[in-house]
Amino acid sequence: MKKRKNTLNALALMVLSATVSFFHAQEKPYVSEVWTADQGKNYRNPILYADYSDPDVTRVGNDYYMTASSFNEAPGLPILHSKDMVNWKLVNYALPDVLPSENFSTPKRGDGVWAPSIRFHKGEFYIYWGDPDYGIYMVKTKNPLRAWEKPVLVMEGKGLIDSCPFWDDDGRAYLVHGWAGSRAGVKSLLSINTMNPEGTKVLDKGVHVFDGHDAHPTVEGPKLYKRNGYYYIFAPAGGVATGWQLVIRSKNIYGPYEEKIVLEQGSTKINGPHQGAWVDTPSGEDWFYHFQDVDTYGRIVHLQPMKWEKDWPVMGIDNNKNGIGEPVLTYKKPDVGQSYPIVTPPETDEFEGKELGLQWQWSANPNIVWSSKLPGQQFLRLFSMKVPEGEKNLWNVPNLLTQKFPAPNFTASTKVKLTPEDAKEGKTAGLLVMGLDHQSIVITNKPDGYYLQLRRAEKADKGGEEKILFETKLKGNEAYLKVTVSEPNGLCQFSYSENGKSFTKAGDIFQAKPGKWIGAKVGLYSVSTAKAPRGGYADFDWFRITKKISY
């Protein structure tokens, strides 16, 4: 029977691999102008200079799959694919709507999908994640490139986060997770529950297996593995931007567990380093993914070499010989048997296809009436949706279409045409940098014509009022809009043009700010004041991410 199961698994892997190969053969790989990790024989960190927070990775045959936190953004649970562990392509999302759907029909920034884990078990992909207000969910599929099944609430409760499943050699299923102090009233604990073999529900109240209060405060993000008879829990501690990577091990899944710090910032500039995933290659190499919190740019993804010594993992390079590894900035690429083309997640969108690029996310579960993208239509139409009554800025506006900052230095640009229909004033559309503070450059209409405005809201999450910093009248209802983002920490210079050739700076440099648990985002929007008549829309010809330019 075991031989038959192995044969079926091998056939499933062959079918999946063929599907993935066919899928990728149909599309030309996108290569970023502003950041690539592949340097030939070597790679540079971060491998993804974008906010793929709390990454987890699993290998299935010769293919690698990554997912990450997506919080309130929709669609959620990004699915990335790689053949060489360095070049990653964004291929899908596992969660079209954040659950519960009605709750996330308006922005619940910082809530939603926290710290997922992805595993492959008996021919199916599983992703588990914790929502701190509702509990631990699971979604699964046999083909990660297609639609995933309806999510299941595996464990209901407040403060349940950072979950990871584990199927033992005897078929028993377990779930390890952490706790959110903001909801549960306690944190720095790791707990294990038993599950049914299908992984769809927990069977007990759980057992605490590690308490980090004494030496490892804010221990979280556990990932459970087994090797050489030891159960290992990889879990970061010490805080997102300031902590270290902890590993605990035991011969019994419930402990007692020994502990060891295996990765720290040390003498490097890579702060954290925070939670991630242990992955091996078919050739027998071991590697570790983790993230680094870089404030405005979010939580970017690094790849560290890893080896085993005395049944403990050693990550990065132990520069000072204290027994704890430090992150590397460059290293030789993993041995995966062959070379693969450079590919990166998409950034630019010419709006030529029938669907938006996969890089785009809305600030809440999307409504079909927010946008139109018809077959053959060479632009994106965003309708002028009313800003909720009483809102002073864009923080609680759901129909913001944004994507992650893709690099430390880049320029984002677009061309927009505003059509207010019957409204004499109150329609606005443009280019946005979104965060705790947000700034945008827009076209708006007034009774005497169209105006270009630069708008800013400080402390938007606290209700800070959006103010007009700059204004000039336009000749018509079209404009070219641009923002150049630069180090350090996301300095933004907005500019505009009426002919697409000669650009004029608008206002002073804006210091972008991260959002709630995420980095700053850049994108497009089209809104209406609550008092303006219904109707109106804005057409965007393209959205482009290019290298930083000088004025």
FENSULBEL-V678033 format. One record per residue. N is the residue number from 1. RES is the residue in one letter. PSI is psi in degrees with one decimal (none if undefined). D_LAST is the distance of its C-alpha to the last C-alpha in Angstrom with 2 decimals. Layout:
[[N	RES	PSI	D_LAST] [N	RES	PSI	D_LAST]]
//
This chain:
[[1	M	-40.3	69.52] [2	K	-39.6	66.84] [3	K	-39.8	66.58] [4	R	-42.2	66.14] [5	K	-43.0	63.34] [6	N	-38.4	61.52] [7	T	-42.6	61.91] [8	L	-40.0	60.49] [9	N	-41.0	57.50] [10	A	-41.1	56.89] [11	L	-41.0	57.10] [12	A	-40.4	54.69] [13	L	-38.9	52.17] [14	M	-44.6	52.63] [15	V	-44.4	52.04] [16	L	-44.9	48.97] [17	S	-40.1	47.52] [18	A	-38.7	48.19] [19	T	-45.6	46.54] [20	V	-44.5	43.38] [21	S	-42.6	43.31] [22	F	-44.4	43.81] [23	F	-46.0	41.11] [24	H	-26.5	38.51] [25	A	-20.2	39.70] [26	Q	-15.4	38.88] [27	E	141.9	35.12] [28	K	130.3	32.48] [29	P	137.4	31.03] [30	Y	132.4	27.53] [31	V	120.7	25.40] [32	S	143.5	22.25] [33	E	-16.6	19.04] [34	V	-17.4	18.16] [35	W	123.1	21.59] [36	T	140.3	24.95] [37	A	-27.8	27.89] [38	D	121.1	29.94] [39	Q	31.3	29.79] [40	G	-112.5	32.78] [41	K	-20.6	35.91] [42	N	171.4	34.18] [43	Y	162.0	31.98] [44	R	147.8	29.52] [45	N	147.0	29.55] [46	P	149.9	28.58] [47	I	-24.6	29.77] [48	L	108.6	28.09] [49	Y	58.1	24.94] [50	A	161.6	25.65] [51	D	70.7	28.01] [52	Y	78.7	31.32] [53	S	144.9	33.34] [54	D	52.1	36.94] [55	P	145.3	36.99] [56	D	145.6	40.37] [57	V	142.9	41.22] [58	T	147.8	44.42] [59	R	135.5	45.54] [60	V	102.6	47.71] [61	G	-119.4	48.98] [62	N	12.5	46.02] [63	D	144.2	43.53] [64	Y	138.4	41.57] [65	Y	135.5	40.59] [66	M	145.6	38.40] [67	T	172.9	38.13] [68	A	165.8	36.46] [69	S	145.1	36.51] [70	S	-5.8	35.02] [71	F	-125.9	36.42] [72	N	-9.0	36.24] [73	E	141.9	33.69] [74	A	138.8	35.29] [75	P	160.2	36.12] [76	G	173.8	37.05] [77	L	73.4	38.15] [78	P	144.6	35.70] [79	I	118.3	37.47] [80	L	149.2	35.73] [81	H	143.6	37.52] [82	S	151.5	37.41] [83	K	-18.0	39.67] [84	D	6.5	38.57] [85	M	-8.6	37.51] [86	V	-45.9	33.96] [87	N	119.8	32.51] [88	W	136.3	32.75] [89	K	131.9	32.63] [90	L	117.7	32.71] [91	V	-17.4	35.83] [92	N	177.0	37.24] [93	Y	141.6	37.93] [94	A	-13.6	41.44] [95	L	95.5	41.27] [96	P	-41.6	40.36] [97	D	142.3	41.12] [98	V	139.4	41.30] [99	L	147.9	44.89] [100	P	139.8	46.61] [101	S	-44.4	44.86] [102	E	-40.0	45.60] [103	N	-38.0	44.40] [104	F	20.6	40.99] [105	S	-12.8	40.59] [106	T	154.9	38.56] [107	P	127.7	36.02] [108	K	69.8	37.87] [109	R	129.1	34.91] [110	G	-12.1	35.98] [111	D	-176.9	39.32] [112	G	-122.6	40.51] [113	V	109.2	40.15] [114	W	131.6	40.35] [115	A	72.1	40.58] [116	P	164.7	42.19] [117	S	146.2	44.21] [118	I	131.9	44.80] [119	R	156.2	48.05] [120	F	121.3	49.99] [121	H	122.4	53.71] [122	K	47.2	56.44] [123	G	6.9	54.17] [124	E	147.7	51.89] [125	F	134.0	48.52] [126	Y	136.8	48.64] [127	I	127.8	45.91] [128	Y	140.8	47.00] [129	W	157.8	44.89] [130	G	132.2	45.68] [131	D	119.2	44.83] [132	P	-15.8	45.61] [133	D	-18.0	47.21] [134	Y	-31.3	49.19] [135	G	-161.8	50.03] [136	I	125.7	49.53] [137	Y	159.9	48.84] [138	M	141.3	49.22] [139	V	146.2	48.02] [140	K	168.1	49.11] [141	T	160.8	49.07] [142	K	-19.7	50.45] [143	N	107.6	47.29] [144	P	-11.4	43.94] [145	L	-12.4	42.12] [146	R	-171.1	44.13] [147	A	137.0	44.92] [148	W	160.7	46.26] [149	E	169.8	49.48] [150	K	131.9	49.81] [151	P	153.7	49.13] [152	V	135.9	52.14] [153	L	104.0	52.46] [154	V	-36.3	54.12] [155	M	111.7	54.56] [156	E	140.5	54.25] [157	G	164.7	53.45] [158	K	138.5	51.10] [159	G	7.1	48.92] [160	L	117.8	49.43] [161	I	171.6	46.27] [162	D	59.1	45.06] [163	S	148.8	47.86] [164	C	128.5	48.85] [165	P	161.6	51.92] [166	F	126.0	54.28] [167	W	118.6	57.22] [168	D	173.3	59.75] [169	D	-28.7	61.99] [170	D	6.0	64.80] [171	G	-8.8	62.72] [172	R	143.9	62.34] [173	A	141.5	59.01] [174	Y	161.5	57.25] [175	L	120.5	54.18] [176	V	144.5	52.48] [177	H	167.8	50.15] [178	G	-171.3	48.72] [179	W	138.8	48.80] [180	A	114.0	46.30] [181	G	-29.2	47.50] [182	S	-22.8	45.87] [183	R	-40.6	48.32] [184	A	-17.5	51.18] [185	G	-1.4	51.52] [186	V	147.6	51.49] [187	K	-167.8	49.11] [188	S	26.9	49.22] [189	L	143.7	51.99] [190	L	133.6	52.20] [191	S	152.8	54.84] [192	I	132.7	56.45] [193	N	151.7	58.17] [194	T	151.0	60.28] [195	M	163.7	59.40] [196	N	158.1	61.42] [197	P	-27.4	61.02] [198	E	-12.6	58.84] [199	G	25.7	56.32] [200	T	-12.1	56.38] [201	K	150.6	57.89] [202	V	155.7	58.80] [203	L	-3.5	62.50] [204	D	-179.1	62.75] [205	K	-9.4	61.28] [206	G	164.6	59.72] [207	V	132.9	60.14] [208	H	131.7	57.88] [209	V	-12.3	57.47] [210	F	138.1	55.13] [211	D	116.5	54.42] [212	G	4.3	51.38] [213	H	-34.1	52.05] [214	D	-45.2	53.57] [215	A	-14.4	51.16] [216	H	67.6	48.45] [217	P	149.0	47.17] [218	T	40.3	45.16] [219	V	134.4	46.44] [220	E	-171.7	45.23] [221	G	43.3	43.94] [222	P	142.1	47.15] [223	K	128.5	47.55] [224	L	128.3	51.17] [225	Y	170.5	52.31] [226	K	136.5	55.59] [227	R	131.5	56.27] [228	N	39.5	59.49] [229	G	-6.4	61.34] [230	Y	140.9	58.79] [231	Y	129.6	56.85] [232	Y	135.8	53.34] [233	I	114.9	50.99] [234	F	123.3	47.43] [235	A	126.9	45.94] [236	P	159.3	43.12] [237	A	167.5	43.92] [238	G	0.2	42.61] [239	G	147.1	39.68] [240	V	-47.3	36.64] [241	A	-8.1	34.22] [242	T	1.6	36.92] [243	G	-156.0	39.77] [244	W	168.2	41.42] [245	Q	121.5	42.99] [246	L	144.6	46.72] [247	V	133.8	49.34] [248	I	151.9	52.89] [249	R	154.5	55.83] [250	S	153.8	59.42] [251	K	-13.5	62.26] [252	N	132.3	62.78] [253	I	-25.2	60.08] [254	Y	4.6	61.07] [255	G	-172.9	61.05] [256	P	150.3	61.57] [257	Y	136.5	58.21] [258	E	159.2	57.26] [259	E	152.5	53.72] [260	K	130.4	51.21] [261	I	127.3	47.57] [262	V	-12.8	46.06] [263	L	131.8	42.30] [264	E	164.8	40.44] [265	Q	-44.0	37.17] [266	G	-130.9	39.01] [267	S	2.9	36.93] [268	T	174.5	34.00] [269	K	5.5	30.76] [270	I	92.3	31.79] [271	N	163.0	33.15] [272	G	-98.2	35.80] [273	P	142.8	36.54] [274	H	-172.6	37.76] [275	Q	156.5	39.88] [276	G	-135.2	39.89] [277	A	137.4	42.25] [278	W	127.5	44.59] [279	V	141.3	44.61] [280	D	168.2	46.64] [281	T	161.6	46.42] [282	P	-25.6	49.34] [283	S	-4.8	49.58] [284	G	5.6	50.30] [285	E	154.2	47.09] [286	D	141.8	46.03] [287	W	159.1	42.51] [288	F	125.6	41.07] [289	Y	141.1	38.05] [290	H	171.5	36.71] [291	F	162.0	33.70] [292	Q	128.8	31.59] [293	D	115.3	30.33] [294	V	39.2	26.72] [295	D	-111.2	26.40] [296	T	-36.1	23.31] [297	Y	-3.8	23.21] [298	G	-152.2	26.92] [299	R	102.7	29.74] [300	I	155.6	28.75] [301	V	129.7	31.44] [302	H	156.7	32.84] [303	L	125.5	35.68] [304	Q	139.2	38.25] [305	P	151.6	41.18] [306	M	145.0	44.49] [307	K	171.4	48.12] [308	W	132.7	51.45] [309	E	120.6	53.65] [310	K	40.5	56.95] [311	D	28.1	55.91] [312	W	139.3	52.79] [313	P	142.4	49.24] [314	V	118.1	47.09] [315	M	147.0	43.34] [316	G	-144.6	40.57] [317	I	130.4	41.70] [318	D	84.0	44.08] [319	N	-41.1	42.45] [320	N	9.5	44.72] [321	K	37.2	47.84] [322	N	7.7	48.51] [323	G	2.6	49.20] [324	I	128.7	45.95] [325	G	157.3	43.10] [326	E	148.4	39.46] [327	P	149.8	36.51] [328	V	150.7	35.09] [329	L	-33.9	31.46] [330	T	153.1	32.50] [331	Y	163.8	35.85] [332	K	146.1	37.67] [333	K	153.2	37.53] [334	P	147.7	40.59] [335	D	101.0	43.46] [336	V	12.1	43.72] [337	G	-21.2	45.53] [338	Q	172.4	42.85] [339	S	148.3	39.14] [340	Y	155.0	37.13] [341	P	154.2	33.87] [342	I	134.2	30.59] [343	V	146.5	29.96] [344	T	163.0	27.90] [345	P	148.1	28.00] [346	P	153.0	26.13] [347	E	-58.0	22.71] [348	T	143.9	21.52] [349	D	115.7	23.97] [350	E	-3.9	24.23] [351	F	38.3	27.14] [352	E	-24.6	29.40] [353	G	179.9	32.31] [354	K	-9.7	34.90] [355	E	158.6	33.71] [356	L	154.5	30.59] [357	G	152.7	29.21] [358	L	-14.7	30.99] [359	Q	-17.5	27.95] [360	W	141.2	28.22] [361	Q	150.2	30.36] [362	W	162.4	31.47] [363	S	-4.5	32.05] [364	A	174.2	35.76] [365	N	127.1	38.22] [366	P	148.9	36.95] [367	N	133.7	38.73] [368	I	-24.5	38.95] [369	V	-3.3	38.21] [370	W	-28.6	34.65] [371	S	165.8	33.28] [372	S	130.4	34.35] [373	K	87.3	33.67] [374	L	152.7	36.33] [375	P	131.6	37.21] [376	G	-7.5	35.34] [377	Q	122.0	32.86] [378	Q	32.3	29.35] [379	F	167.9	27.61] [380	L	129.3	28.21] [381	R	120.9	29.90] [382	L	124.3	29.81] [383	F	152.2	32.44] [384	S	84.9	32.06] [385	M	141.2	34.15] [386	K	134.3	35.38] [387	V	135.0	34.13] [388	P	140.7	37.29] [389	E	131.4	39.16] [390	G	-7.2	38.39] [391	E	136.1	35.15] [392	K	-7.4	32.54] [393	N	-164.5	29.62] [394	L	2.2	28.97] [395	W	-40.0	30.78] [396	N	18.1	33.94] [397	V	123.5	32.51] [398	P	-28.6	33.68] [399	N	42.6	31.74] [400	L	127.0	28.30] [401	L	107.4	27.25] [402	T	165.7	25.19] [403	Q	168.4	24.69] [404	K	149.0	24.20] [405	F	130.1	21.05] [406	P	-6.1	21.28] [407	A	166.9	19.63] [408	P	-27.7	18.14] [409	N	124.8	14.57] [410	F	167.4	13.61] [411	T	133.3	11.89] [412	A	134.1	14.41] [413	S	159.2	14.37] [414	T	164.2	17.24] [415	K	130.2	18.71] [416	V	143.4	21.39] [417	K	123.2	24.24] [418	L	127.7	26.39] [419	T	100.8	30.09] [420	P	-5.5	31.99] [421	E	-121.3	35.34] [422	D	-5.3	37.86] [423	A	128.7	35.80] [424	K	-19.4	34.72] [425	E	166.1	32.45] [426	G	3.5	31.66] [427	K	135.9	29.82] [428	T	139.4	26.40] [429	A	146.8	24.27] [430	G	-156.0	20.84] [431	L	132.1	18.70] [432	L	139.8	19.96] [433	V	116.2	19.61] [434	M	137.0	23.28] [435	G	-161.8	25.20] [436	L	-36.6	27.42] [437	D	143.1	24.62] [438	H	151.5	22.71] [439	Q	144.6	19.77] [440	S	154.3	19.01] [441	I	126.6	17.22] [442	V	162.2	20.01] [443	I	135.5	21.87] [444	T	158.3	25.16] [445	N	145.0	28.02] [446	K	169.4	30.07] [447	P	-27.4	33.12] [448	D	10.3	31.19] [449	G	-160.4	28.45] [450	Y	143.7	25.31] [451	Y	147.3	22.67] [452	L	128.6	19.28] [453	Q	148.0	19.60] [454	L	123.6	18.00] [455	R	145.2	21.01] [456	R	140.8	21.96] [457	A	123.6	25.30] [458	E	144.1	26.18] [459	K	50.0	29.24] [460	A	-35.1	29.44] [461	D	-19.8	32.35] [462	K	8.2	34.26] [463	G	16.8	33.80] [464	G	136.7	30.93] [465	E	135.8	30.15] [466	E	131.6	26.95] [467	K	152.5	25.37] [468	I	119.2	23.03] [469	L	-24.7	20.16] [470	F	143.9	18.43] [471	E	139.7	19.89] [472	T	146.8	19.57] [473	K	141.0	21.94] [474	L	160.2	21.17] [475	K	-29.4	23.04] [476	G	-160.3	24.30] [477	N	21.4	24.56] [478	E	150.2	21.72] [479	A	153.7	18.03] [480	Y	129.7	15.27] [481	L	145.5	14.13] [482	K	145.8	11.69] [483	V	130.2	11.55] [484	T	124.4	9.89] [485	V	131.5	12.77] [486	S	158.2	13.05] [487	E	155.1	16.04] [488	P	138.7	18.11] [489	N	31.1	19.82] [490	G	60.1	17.21] [491	L	126.7	14.56] [492	C	125.6	12.95] [493	Q	115.0	9.94] [494	F	150.4	11.01] [495	S	169.2	9.67] [496	Y	164.0	11.83] [497	S	150.2	12.77] [498	E	-11.8	16.27] [499	N	-4.2	16.10] [500	G	3.1	13.99] [501	K	-50.4	11.91] [502	S	115.4	9.90] [503	F	145.9	8.26] [504	T	131.4	8.69] [505	K	142.7	8.36] [506	A	109.1	11.98] [507	G	-175.9	13.68] [508	D	174.4	13.36] [509	I	136.2	12.94] [510	F	129.2	15.94] [511	Q	106.8	18.19] [512	A	151.2	19.54] [513	K	149.8	23.29] [514	P	165.0	25.76] [515	G	-156.6	28.32] [516	K	105.6	32.05] [517	W	4.1	32.87] [518	I	166.4	29.73] [519	G	175.5	26.07] [520	A	154.1	23.31] [521	K	156.1	22.94] [522	V	142.3	20.41] [523	G	-153.0	21.69] [524	L	156.0	22.92] [525	Y	160.8	25.56] [526	S	118.4	27.58] [527	V	170.5	29.93] [528	S	146.9	32.26] [529	T	157.5	33.76] [530	A	-27.4	37.37] [531	K	-16.1	38.70] [532	A	152.1	36.98] [533	P	155.0	39.13] [534	R	160.2	38.98] [535	G	177.9	37.04] [536	G	153.4	33.57] [537	Y	167.3	31.01] [538	A	135.1	27.44] [539	D	125.2	26.67] [540	F	120.6	23.76] [541	D	-33.0	23.24] [542	W	167.6	21.65] [543	F	122.8	19.87] [544	R	135.3	17.73] [545	I	119.6	16.78] [546	T	177.9	14.56] [547	K	153.5	12.96] [548	K	140.0	10.02] [549	I	158.8	6.67] [550	S	144.3	3.80] [551	Y	none	0.00]]
//
